[in-house]
Amino acid sequence: MLHEATLYRPLKKGYVQCTACEHFCAIEPEGMGKCGIRRNYDGALYLVVYGEAAALHVDPVEKKPLFHFLPTQPVLSLGTVGCNFTCQFCQNWQISQSGASAVVLGRPSRLPKTSKAGGQGSGQQAMPADIVAHCRQAGIPMLAYTYNEPAVFFEYACDTARLAHQHGIRNLFVSSGFETLAALEAIEPYLDAINIDLKAWSDTFYRQVCGTRLQPVLRNIEHIATKTKIWIEITTLLIPGLNDDEAELRAMAAWLASLSPDLPWHISAFHPDYQMLDRPPTPQRSLVRAWEIGQEAGLRYVYLGNVHDGHRASTFCPACNTLLVSRNWYTVRQHWREPGVCHGCGATMPGVWAGGMVNW
Ligand code: SF4
């Protein structure tokens, strides 16, 4: 379904500039942005997959991954086709890398703000009201905008998130962190938590492997961690020979710790996928070394993911080393008597540990 975008500005000669992500695509008449789902019709920008979910699944919140945000609670996860990144290792590439090709595009004659004409066929019809109603009926307390980058389907995500908040449902972004500040400002009132991929500490990696840039991602992580109340966790997928250089990992960990030693850092194991089938899976020793580097930098909550390593996926009190939350894959057990409070020494753990649906 076509829906006029909120994040764009008109340019000369019928062009428009999308302001949802840091590509700032200048889109010619009838043209499409890099993400493949935002199109210029008559000098106005339209999201062509509004209300069309390419994926809609219930997951545990640990799968996002968010470890310090309502542990064990279910999340309804929503994504569309299209993405602003072209990561060669993408694990959701069937969704993220099929943009315009997955959408049956036609040329509508007159365009209201929302129109069925023009974009159909990229997934299951699911309007914001349908999604929120489903959460309410099923008692699901959280919605995640994930699988592809939520900035590219921003208006669909934002309308759903706003409605979700009206009904006490929390909103999570799983993001590559390439949103514009305008997009972050618009979603901030409705966004409760975010996991941002920090894919590497090298701009060359971002340009050559993902088709983007590092600097806006760092700016957004810093902005969210230091200037907003949105709960944030970071994920790095460790790819052998590409982003696992020790000096780079040390620099990344030191920078994260400088924002806050309480910022959880997930180090995730790579498995060959999409266009990156020539690399081996991440060896356990590299994961453990990265985990140690995070600890040495002063990060208090460093976690390994995509591997069976219960010890390095669990939460311990940084003050007295008491085991608070044990995890092995998606098996989670909370040991504390009062959520968020260490039963060994009484220290308070950073995060959002209790509460289902809330009244805003
Ligand atoms: S969201 Fe899409 S159209 Fe907009 S700037 Fe990013 S890649 Fe371009």
Residues whose N, C-alpha, C, O or C-beta is under 5 A from the ligand:
A	BS01	SF4	C18 A20 C21 H23 F24 C25 G33 K34 C35 R38 N84 A151 V152
